[in-house]
Amino acid sequence: MRIMTEKNLRDAFAGESMAHMKYLIYSNVAEKEGLPNVAKLFKAIAYAELVHARNHLKELGGIKDSVANLQDAIDGETYEVEEMYPAFKVVAELQQEKGAVRSTHYALEAEKIHADMYGQAKKTVMEKKIDIELGTIYVCEVCGWTHEGDLPEKCPICSAPQSQIRAF
């Protein structure tokens, strides 16, 4: 693939991915405001943006088997933990942006867990050639803390109550 086309597809993938997430967030806002059809519209178009992103990623050769996809996820989470969020947090601290310090701290702590969970899944799939055993996964709606197992009284990262921890 030529350099400019690859760059364009990477930029398009990033844009479609951001639009997908943004529209899902907007859908949640509409639901909370009692606007179910606005929420439905945002969800439908978010899905269309997901389709666009998937098509771009496919053309970039970024969709592989589960072991390779797990490694890619590990690499991404590790980059966020070791480089991206520590750097972003330092800048936010220097600029005294308390909200940004908090959101980067939350993400950094959750990404550590995500990298570990992906690593365990990859090891199981590679060694045993079977799917992983997985119980209920809990995700804090405030900070993104992710956990499989017993639900604690409150989130260990941000202290949110159980009512703000979602089960999957």
N, C-alpha and C positions, 0 to 999 in steps of 0.2 A: 504494500500500500504506500502511496506517495505521502511524503511528510505533511503537506498541507491538508490533504484529505484526512489523514490520521488525526491531526490537530483539530480539525473541524468536528470530526466524530467524537473526539474526547470532550471538546467543549459542549457539543450538543448533548452528550451523555450526562455531563455535569448539570447542564441547565434543565434537562428533562427530569433528572433525579431530584433536583431542588424543587421543581414545580410539583412533582408527585408528593413530596413530603409536605410542602407548604399547603397544598390543597387538602390533604388529610387533616392537617391541623385546623384549617379553616372549617372543614366539615364538623370537627368536634366543637368548635365555637358555635356554629349554627345550631347544632343539636342542643347545646346548653341554653341557647336563646329561644328554644322552642320553634325552630324553623326546619322541620324535617325534610322538606323538599329542597331547600337550599343546601342542606347537608348532603342529600342524595346527589344533587348536581355536582358538588365538589368531589364526592367520592367517585362518581362515574368518570369525571374528567381526570382525576388523579390516576385512575386505572389506565386511561388512555396514555397519560404521560409515562406510566410504567411500561406500557407496550413500546412506546418510542424509545425509552432508555434501553430496554432489553434488546431491541433491534440494533441499536448503535453498538452496544456491548458485544453482541454476537459478531457484528462485522469487524470489530476490533480484535476478535479472537479471545475475548475475555471470559467466555463461558466454557468450563471444562468439566471433568468428572468431580464427584464430591470430595475426594481426597485433595485434588488440586484446588478446588474452591475453598475447602477448609483452610488450606495453607495460605491462600490469598487473604482470607479473613483474618488469620493469625497475623500475617504480615501487616495488614492494615491496622489492626488493633494495637500491635506492638509499636508501630510508628507513632500512633496517637499517644501511647503511654510514654514512650521514651523521648520523643522529640516534639511533636505538635503541641499537645496540651501543656507540658511544662513551659515551653516558650511563650505560648499565648497567655498563660497565667502570670508569668513574670511581667509581661508588658501591661496587663490589666492592673497588676499591683503597683507598678511604677506610675501608671496614669490614675491611680486611685479610683478605679471603676469597680466598685464593690459587687455589683450584679454580675459582671463579667468574671471576676475572681471566683465567685460562687459557682457559676455555671461551668467554668473550665475545671474547677476542682471536682464537681460532681461527675462530669464526663470522664475525667482522668481516672477516678476511683472505679467507676463502672467499667471502663474499657479494660482495666486490669483483669477483672472478673471475666469479661467476654473472651479475652485472649486465652485465658486458662480453660474456659468451657470448650472453646473451639479446639484447643490442643488435646484435651481429653477425648473429644469426639473423633478427631483425626486418628489418634492412637488406636482407639477401639476399631474403627473402620478398617484401618490398615492391617492390624494384627489379627483380628478375628473375622474379618470379611463379613461382618454383620452390622445391622443398624444398632445404634446406641440404645440403651435403656434410659428412659427419661420419664421422670415423674412431673408433677406440677412445677412450672417455672413461675416465679414471682418477679415482677418488675415494679419498682417504685415509680409512681407517676410524677414525682417531684424531681428526682435526681437520676433515675435510670438504673439504680442498683438492681442487679439481677441475681437470682438465687434459685437453686433447685433444692427442695427439702422442706423442712418445717418452716412455717411462717413465723417470724419473730414478732414480738409485741410492737416494735417500731423499726423503721429503716436504720441500719447501722451506719449509713453515710450521712443522712440529713435529718434523722429522727422523725420522719413523717410517721403518722399513725397507720395501723393496719388498713384503715379505710382508704388509704391512698396507695395501697399496694395491690396491683392487678395480677390476677392469676391467668396463666396460659396453659 
